[in-house]
Amino acid sequence: MLENTPTAPYIPLPPTQAQLPYDDGKHMESQRHRLQMDLLIDVLMPWLQKRDDGFVGGNMYVYYSMAQVRHKMAVATTEMPSRPLLPYAKPEKEHVQIDKAVHLSDPMMHSLNFKGPDFFAVLGVPKGERRSWVVWEEGKAPDVVIELLSEDTASIDKSEKKLIYQNQLRVTEYFWFDPFNPDDWAGFSLSSGFYQPLVLNEDNQLISSCLRLALQLWEGNYKGIHATWLRWATLQGELLPTTDEIAYREGQRAEKERQRADQEQQRAEQERQRAEQIESLLLQTARNLLQRFHKE
């Protein structure tokens, strides 16, 4: 046993989301990255409410292997050496204990250090809150993943992470987008075990066959920031509205209804006044006729 190898606590097998780390305390690269993630999730919530199944999440852990779990537990509970090590598992009844380690190649280290995507969607699963996504607990991996590129993550998102989604998680559709460089966005669909590039359609959309929705660029203001954003839309090109946009539209509809009600009330008042004027005119005419009759 290596002297500098940390010993992690016993881990129940198989661990559930309640037993696994779900927050590393790190924030997203920038405010725009966080808002872009929020926008992708925000517009799908009303869409998801119309379904009987499904989950949409972002910037949360996705667990897919016990090697990844053991490594993450070791990192979370001990001070790791400068070069992280891969723990081997020593079964003991229903638990495993880390007692050996070997140096790893960079691709394998990226696999063990994998946390989760910036955005993901899963269909065919019960609705409900999750602390993290545990593949063996849920029964499937995400169907759609989106990574938001930055200077620090772009090369990994386009290589090592892409391979994780292709070869290990088998994510059906993978997209990436750079919030500060909107021209850098792409999509891939899993076909015969390998990702094939998606081609923009005539409306400049990348189609998600899984969700039967489209991704398209939109220039506008979201949460006080004017930028080019990546947004979900229908296949006909209609943007899925944000909760703020829905509230604004409902407010406009309510205002129009109020104005219509006011106009109806005004028309009714005008009709009442006209009726009173006609009645008054008829009464005056009748009085005049009676006076003339008595004079004669």
Secondary structure by P-SEA (a helix, b strand, c coil): ccccbbbbccccccccccccccccccccccaaaaaaaaaaaaaaaaaaaacccccccccbbbbccaaaaaaaaaaaccccccbbbbbbbbbcccbbbbcbbbbbcaaaaaaaaccccccccccccccccccccccccccccccbbbbbbccccccccccaaaaaacccccccbbbbbbcccccccbbbbbcccbbbbbbbccccbbbcccccbbbbbbbccccccccbbbbbbcccccccccaaaaaaaaaaaaaaaaaaaaaaaaaaaaaaaaaaaaaaaaaaaaaaaaaaaaac
